[in-house]
Amino acid sequence: MSTALSMRPRKGRIDTITFTGGFLVPDTAPPDTDSLSVLCDHASIVKTCTLMARMADRQDWAASEEIFTEEVDLDYTSLNGGEPLQLPRQSVIAGWSAVLGGLDATQHLVGNHLVTLNGDTAECTASVLATHILENEQGDPVWTVGGHYLYSLVRTAEGWRISGLKMTADWTTGNREIMVLAIENQPQHVTEWKHENSPT
């Protein structure tokens, strides 16, 4: 999300202050190509990271090709234990759809993006509040996780894509068992997917 505040034009200066994903361009910045390129990269990276959350909540799995590289480094060890994984994009999506498809609803609120650019690679950190809902007869229908993401991204011919995702959980509340119930709600061919890879 970007916000532009109009300022009085000055000769040789940008007449706006632009905020995009925590990146500030003051009105004293020179209007050169490099500055605009960095600004566009920041905006594109924040958009890609935000689209990942929207994809999960809307279960729009076809959008994954516009978000992830073909291979993805996935690290949910903070929440689930185990070891970090490197998986094909389609395996990541198959697993996420297996879990989230068994829930009634989810909402991933992602914000406070901070982007670090390094040529054709980048890292982005963001806070996340993930709420998962499943009505059940065994307890609370809600499980909520608060934490942060570390995204690794690469520039491709089609734009910025996420090549790695690390989720660090700072706190949780509610009934985590709904994630297991969500998998059990799915057909047999998806219940074999390991729970330690489940998304948040």
FINU-341174 format. One record per residue (C-alpha): z, y negated, x; residue in one letter. Coordinates in steps of 0.05 Angstrom, whole numbers, plus 5000, padded with zeros to 4 digits. Example, Ala and Ser with C-alpha at 12.3 -4.5 7.8 and 13.67 -1.06 7.14 Angstrom:
2
515650905246A;514350215273S;
This chain:
200
500050005000M;498249315027S;500848635008T;497347995028A;500747315025L;495946735025S;497346185076M;494145525091R;487845645133P;488045425205R;482245365253K;481545995295G;487146355258R;487846875204I;490246535140D;494047125112T;500047545130I;498748275116T;503848835108F;501249545108T;505750145117G;510849745157G;505449415201F;505548655204L;499748215223V;502147485227P;497746885213D;497846725287T;494047365305A;486947225331P;481547455283P;478347935334D;475048605321T;480549005357D;486048725313S;482148885250L;480649585275S;488049725288V;489749455219L;484549915187C;487150515225D;494250385203H;492150315130A;487950945133S;493551355165I;498651125113V;493751285058K;492451995085T;499952135090C;501051865019T;495352284992L;498852915017M;504752764971A;500252614912R;496253244924M;502653664921A;505353334857D;498653364821R;497054044851Q;490253774870D;489054294924W;481654134931A;483753474961A;486653835022S;479953795058E;480653035058E;487853075084I;488653645135F;484853895195T;482454625193E;488654845232E;495454555217V;501954585256D;507454665204L;514954595219D;520054675164Y;525354985208T;530354435194S;530454645121L;528655385123N;530055645193G;525056095227G;519755845275E;514355305272P;507655585250L;500355445264Q;496255625202L;489255525175P;489054965124R;487355455068Q;493455875084S;497955265080V;494955075012I;495355784986A;502755805003G;504355124975W;500655274910S;504455934905A;511155564904V;509554904870L;505155254818G;511355624793G;515354984782L;515354554720D;514553914760A;515453584828T;515852874854Q;515152694927H;516751964940L;514551775010V;515651095043G;517850695104N;511650915142H;511650745216L;505150885254V;504150985328T;496850975350L;494151285414N;486651245413G;483951805369D;490852105355T;496851815320A;503851975295E;506951715231C;514151785208T;516151685135A;522151785092S;521552295035V;525352434972L;522853084941A;525053294872T;523453994845H;524554194772I;524654874739L;528255034674E;531755704682N;537556114656E;541156174722Q;543455474737G;541554754749D;534054614738P;533554104795V;533454154870W;532753514910T;531653414985V;532252775024G;529452725094G;523552505134H;516652735155Y;513352685223L;505852715215Y;501052845273S;494052595259L;487152605292V;481152175280R;475152565255T;468152375235A;470652375162E;476851965177G;484152095196W;486752795182R;493653105188I;493853635243S;501453735243G;507253645196L;514653685212K;519753615157M;526953445174T;532053515118A;537753015120D;541053255055W;539953684994T;543153734926T;542254184865G;539754894856N;535455134914R;534555814880E;529255514834I;524455554893M;525356314895V;524656344819L;518255924825A;515056454869I;517357004823E;513756644766N;507156734802Q;502457334802P;504057904850Q;498657704900H;502157044915V;509357284915T;508157614983E;507756925015W;513956815058K;519156355028H;520656025096E;513955675092N;515455355025S;513854605019P;518454025008T;
